[in-house]
């Protein structure tokens, strides 16, 4: 398991699904990340301004996904505070962070950053700029996946399914080929396909995809790769080649 994997479910869910180790490991990392953010702010804020790239120091240690998760949780837990910008509050609300109470105590409070809200808001701005600099494909670049049959289409993976070293628009593109998850009406969720850039086979859940990349955004290299893979797949079928199911 990737050390930067953020477990998204509650203690009760983890307990019921034999995933307590995953929960505990991820929760501890969330708390460690929260402490690292507070330390970085303390060391890099001179009373007037926050040192440039302070957020990137923490991102390099804990990864984009965990830093974003912890920051979004921090705003959600303190949504009443007017010192967080409206833009950052709207950003934080896009993260679905499940309630996680144990004997009446909300475990999410344990990784809510306690730095001064105005300075933390500046840290969040830095973290968001660093993430935006990755130029990842987003929902606005895609056709909605609702009711769409994925088979034969170039679909866009959610960046949270990729390790940080692969968080780039190139590695988000998957040519979906088979699996019950390709169908919007099937009960199965598995989707089998290949990364468009290098042809490596992969499998994901239907929900792991944002949508189909719109034709106007498809890079030239991707158009050519799509043609090559289509021909390769047809040859494999005609020769009785084994397909991944």
C-alpha angles and dihedrals in degrees: 000000000000109000089224094055110130111215104219102195136084130260091254092052091047091049092051093048100043092249101119093122090056091047095048094046093049094043091051089050089051090054091046089050091050090052091048091052092051091048093048091050092047092051098042104040112089096189094270108044142014115241113255116261094017090134093051090061090062094040090056089057103039105021133242097279097054095043091050091046094051093045093048090049090050092056093043091054090050101033090137091067112103093200090080111083120248089239092056092046090053090048092051092050090063089069114087104212110177123228108260112188124165115187090341096310118116107227090200088074089067091070100037108118113240099198118124105292095229092053092042088053088058090049089052090052089055093048092049092049090051090052093045089053088068087072093215125181112262137187091275089064094052143074110240113268093214109118092356124136105223098200111121093003131119104239129190118235120220107253091233087072091062129074114243094258089059098043097119134110092253094060094045092070117095128176103219114215113165148345134103089268090070089072117075091214103044120104093225118085104194118116121192123198147117134272104253096222100057105007094242111159118243143167130212142161119267089244091058090077126081094202144283115313109248114248093240091060097047107115119230092247089054092052090054093045090050090055092047093049092047091054092044092051092050091050091050091053094047091051093048093252118175115259125208108243 
